[in-house]
Amino acid sequence: MKKVLRFLKEAEVQYLATIGLDGKPKVRPFQFMFENDGKLWFCTGNTKAVYNELQKQPYVEFCASGQGMSWMRLKAKVVFADDLAIKAKVLEHSTLVKSIYKTPDNPSFEVFYLAEATASISAIGKSPEIVHL
């Protein structure tokens, strides 16, 4: 887990891949928030297409680019949680998210973590390192 967290914190470029409501892949920039009790947390709004996609098909890949032509892919299942404490922590963590949702009890603010996650950390010319979370 430590190697995965370090990679996520250092990664400047991160993307989430989902299956769209049209059955076709969708990839968009996304931001890892933090780890809490062994769970990797993210957030979105329930008015966004990505939220509806994740409700219909919760399996995703999250990709982050690192230094030296390295990258990490996380394969996982998204699990939404109605947890005001986690939402408050997200707002403390990200001024961007706070500027959008303002308060933890905003009805459109959603948080989720990755379950059943497996990370593959790779670099050009090297075999991938597999980490089960």
N, C-alpha and C positions, 0 to 999 in steps of 0.2 A: 504493500500500500504506500509506503514512504516514497518509493521511486515514482509511482504514478502521481502522487500529490506534487512532488517536486516538478515533474514534467508539466503538469497542468498549471502550476503557479508561474512557471517560467515561459510558457507558450504564449506568444503574442497573437497567433492566428489559430482560431478554433471554429469548427463547423459541426452542425448537427444534421444528420441525414435521416429522413423519415420516408414513409410511403404516403404519398399524397392521397387525397380523397378520390382522385382520378385513377389511382392504382399505379402511378408513376413516381419514381424517386424525386425527392425534393431535398436540396441541401441549402443551408443558410448559415450565416455567421451566428454564433451562439457563445455565451460566456459561462464558464464554470464559476460557481459562487464560492463554495467551501466544502470541507469535509466535517461531518458531525456524527459522532458515534459510529464510525466506520461506513458512513453513507456519503456519497458524492451528490451535492445538492445543486439544483438549477432552478430557474424560474421562467415564467411566461405569463401572458394574459389569456384569459378564457374567451376573449373576443378575437383572438388570432387564429389563422388557419392551422398553424402548428399545433395548437391545443386540440382542435378537432381531429387532426391527423393522429395525434398520440392517443386520443380516446378510442379511436377505431382500431389502430394498430400500434401497440405500445413498444414494439421492438425497434431499436435504433442503433446507429453507429455514431459515435462522437469522435471527431478527428482533431488532433492538435499538432501543429508544426513546431519543431524545436530547432536547436542549434545544430550546425554541422550536417545539414540535410537529413535530420532525424524527424520522425513522426510517431505519434501514438494513436492507435485506434481502440476505442472502447466499444465492445458489443454488449448490449444490455437491454433490460426491460425497464421502461419508465413506470414509476409508481408515484401517483399524486398523493399528497398528504395535506390535510386541512389542519396545519399546525401553526398557530399564531406566534409561538416562540421562534420557530424557524423563519417565518416571514419577517419578524422583527430583526432577526440576525442578518437576513439578506439585505434589508434596508440599511442596516448599519454598515454592511460590507460594501455596498455599491451606491455611490451618489447618483449614478445614472438611473438605477432601478428606483431609488427613493424619489427622484424627480418625476418619474412616471406614475408610480402607485401611491406615493405619499404616506400611507399608513398600512399596517399589517392587516387591518380588517377591510381593506378595499375589496369589494365583491368581485372585481375582475382579476385580482392578483392570485396567481397559483404558484405553488412550489412543488418540485418533484425530485426524487432521487433515482439513482440507477441501481437496480437489483439484478441478480444473476450476471454480474459484470465480469468480463474478461478483457484485459488490456493486452495489446500487442505493440511492443515498442521496437521500432525498426530504424535502420539507417542504411544508406546506400552501401552495398558491399558487405553488410553484416546480416547474420541470421536474426530473425525476430526473437525477442524475449517475451514469453507469454507469462502474464501475471493474472491469477484468478483472485478476484476481490470478494 
